[in-house]
Each structure stands twice: as structure tokens, then as C-alpha cells.
Amino acid sequence: MRDQRRFQRTRLMCRVKVTHKDLGEIEVDSRDISDGGIFLITNDMEMPPLGTIVEGQVQGLMEAAPLVEMEIVRVETAGVGLRFVVDGK
């Protein structure tokens, strides 16, 4: 399978709060991040389907991090890949 990623990934371990009407509010750990998105470790947690838009916010910073819209673009056993939604796109 050919790697079609446009952005280089960087390992990043942080807590991320994810919110969605069907999911409620959960906190999970990240595995890596790029300019285009983030991978969150959800293990066996039930997640909304591909294409769903969720809100995410990094936790544990000195100041509140911004809320970011993200689209679920990949689901694996270990977690989900999310694409940052920029200006509704």
C-alpha cells in the first residue's frame, strides 16, 4: 500500500478531549500529529463512523487550548486518524 500522506508526522503524546453529540465527551491520548491531522489512541472504544466531524481540545496546558474541528478519516484497532477541518473544508 502506497503512503499518500501530504504532511510529515511527529510523535506527540498528549491528552485530547473529544466531543460529539453521539459520543459525549471523552479524553484519550494522541500518538502522533502533523500539519493535517492527529492520530488518537482509542483502543476498543466505540467511535462515530468515518466522515464524522468532532471537536478536539488538547488538555493539560497552562491556558485553555483552542477547540478544533476534526473529521474522522481512518479507523484502526488502536485508534482513529483525524483530519483538521480548516475553514469548513
Buried (B, 14 or more C-beta within 10 A) or exposed (E): EEEEEEEEBEEBEEBBBBEBEEBEEBEBBBBBBBEBBBBBBBEEEEBBEEEBBBBBBBEEEEEEBEEBBBBBBEBEEEBBBBBBBEEEE
